[in-house]
């Protein structure tokens, strides 16, 4: 398996523009997580899905952020409109349904810069 | 709610020194515990894990023991190398209704030759 695949690896956009980050989880994994990493706040859980259904979005910072998982092999995280403070590395991770003993596998991240 | 607390970095060591990175957790249930490592420019990779009290996870010379009585999962390595320079994250997964994977803030380790 190719692992968790994120695109793009780097994104530079202007303030006010819409940004869409993409993730393909490992085949057969039922959980998908979106994290944001910054120097100030470390690694924050934004939202996670189980069987394509959002379970907890309490980490989404504000209404400008939205996430979808239309099928088991694809998820998007959208920011509209983007702001400079959204600049961060965004990670997607997936894990199987086996529960507490199961680790999550991470993609290589998308480095977002909003200017 | 559940949380993980790690020692703040950076931790700077000379090659072949002994490493300890402290991690404590708070959980209402009975979580599994993990250490992840992030090398520069890369995503997080699982380093080791432990799923029950007194379990010891180990990998690449790193070890950590699940201590329920002290709610700790400290990472140790007897002799670090320059190639171990990275950010290390302690994490827990509660396996309960939410099944969240919760991370600490990460500890930067810099090993000097």
Interface residues (C-beta under 8 A of the other chain):
Chain A: X4 X31 X33 X35 X42 X43 X45 X48 X50 X55 X56 X91 X93 X95 X99 X100 X101 X102 X103 X104 X105 X106 X107 X108 X109
Chain B: X30 X31 X32 X34 X36 X42 X43 X44 X45 X46 X49 X51 X89 X93 X94 X95 X96 X98 X99 X100 X101 X102 X103 X104 X105 X106
